Structures are given as structure tokens and as C-alpha cells.
Amino acid sequence: MSRWLIIAGVTLIVVGIAWPYLGKLGLGRLPGDIRIEREGFTLYLPITTSIIVSLVLSLILWFFRK
């Protein structure tokens, strides 16, 4: 259990450091991501980005299991 917590912590640190560079790739502004802007209100639902991140994480975890 402690090994998985360490791996999760290191992964979060790496993603946090890489976040500015991932934003330049267009993550978060893909077709299918919903953004509603009104005066004094913004709603952002990153549906497509969430699906892509989920698929990538699933593949990575699948490779670690094998």
C-alpha cells in the first residue's frame, strides 16, 4: 500500500510540473470540452480531455500490471 502511495505522489508531482507544457499541447481546449461564459460566471466541463486522460492512465496501469 505504501508503495502505491509513493507512486501516486510522484505522479502528481510530475503532472504538476508538466502542467504548463501540457496546456500548450491543447489539453483542456479540445473539441467536446464544454465552456460556458456569462457575466461573472464560467462553467468548464472538460469531457473530451477527461476521456483522453482516462484512456492514457488505463493503458499505463495495464502495462504495469503485465
C-alpha positions as CSV (number, residue, x, y, z in Angstrom):
1,M,0.0,0.0,0.0
2,S,2.8,2.5,0.8
3,R,4.5,1.8,-2.5
4,W,1.3,2.8,-4.4
5,L,1.0,6.0,-2.3
6,I,4.6,6.9,-3.1
7,I,4.0,6.2,-6.9
8,A,0.8,8.3,-6.8
9,G,2.6,11.1,-5.0
10,V,5.5,11.1,-7.5
11,T,3.0,11.0,-10.4
12,L,1.1,14.0,-9.0
13,I,4.4,15.9,-8.7
14,V,5.4,15.1,-12.3
15,V,2.0,16.1,-13.6
16,G,2.1,19.3,-11.6
17,I,5.5,20.2,-13.1
18,A,4.4,19.3,-16.6
19,W,1.0,21.0,-16.5
20,P,2.2,24.3,-18.2
21,Y,3.6,22.3,-21.0
22,L,0.5,20.1,-21.3
23,G,-1.6,23.3,-21.7
24,K,0.5,24.3,-24.7
25,L,-0.4,21.0,-26.3
26,G,-4.1,21.9,-26.3
27,L,-5.2,19.7,-23.4
28,G,-8.3,21.4,-21.9
29,R,-9.3,23.1,-25.1
30,L,-10.3,20.1,-27.2
31,P,-13.5,19.7,-29.2
32,G,-16.0,18.3,-26.8
33,D,-14.9,20.3,-23.8
34,I,-17.8,22.5,-22.8
35,R,-17.1,26.1,-21.7
36,I,-20.0,28.4,-20.9
37,E,-19.1,32.0,-20.1
38,R,-21.6,34.5,-18.7
39,E,-21.1,37.8,-16.9
40,G,-19.5,36.9,-13.6
41,F,-19.8,33.1,-14.2
42,T,-17.8,30.5,-16.0
43,L,-18.6,26.8,-16.3
44,Y,-16.0,24.5,-17.7
45,L,-16.6,20.7,-18.3
46,P,-13.5,19.0,-19.8
47,I,-15.3,15.9,-21.1
48,T,-13.0,15.0,-24.0
49,T,-9.9,15.8,-22.0
50,S,-11.1,13.6,-19.2
51,I,-11.7,10.7,-21.6
52,I,-8.3,11.0,-23.1
53,V,-6.5,11.2,-19.7
54,S,-8.5,8.2,-18.5
55,L,-7.5,6.2,-21.5
56,V,-3.8,7.1,-21.2
57,L,-3.8,6.3,-17.5
58,S,-5.6,3.0,-18.1
59,L,-3.0,2.0,-20.7
60,I,-0.2,2.9,-18.4
61,L,-1.6,0.9,-15.5
62,W,-2.3,-2.0,-17.8
63,F,1.3,-2.1,-18.9
64,F,2.5,-2.0,-15.2
65,R,0.2,-5.0,-14.4
66,K,1.8,-7.1,-17.2
